[in-house]
Amino acid sequence: MSDNIIGKHLKKIRQDQGLILSKFANSLNTSHSYISEIENGKKSLSLNLILSLIAKYNVDINWLLIGEGSMYRQEKPLNSIDNIADIPREQIKQWVDDFWKDSDEDERTWLRVEMKRKFPEFAEWLKKNGESLSG
């Protein structure tokens, strides 16, 4: 899905929450200019921002990235989580597994790039285990 469509989804979440750009960005521990650039299709979502949206606003990842399903997940929100480090490792692993299983090659490439960019230890792990991970 294009950055422009994902940006529109992000804006819809913000508006649905009744938040102005700066308050929404602050709630996600990022800058309002970054959120604005995403909403306008000029930048891509980072993995950290995706996980923050899931944790803070109970956003459904499928709706956010590919426009399928409901805007919000039906299960209980993770409102008590303010930091990605607070998300249990098994929940992150499950999300990545689900995303990988249901994604196309472009989405998998995006995830690899974002993971390598955000987590240097992941890039090192890939070097040891081979760049061409299969789904």
KANOR-V812778 format. One record per helix or strand of 2 or more residues. SS is the DSSP state (alpha for helix, beta for strand). FROM is the first residue (numbers start at 1). TO is the last residue. Records with the same first field share a line. If there is no record, write none. Layout:
SS = FROM-TO  FROM-TO
This chain:
alpha = 3-16  21-27  32-39  47-57  61-66  84-86  89-102  105-118  120-129
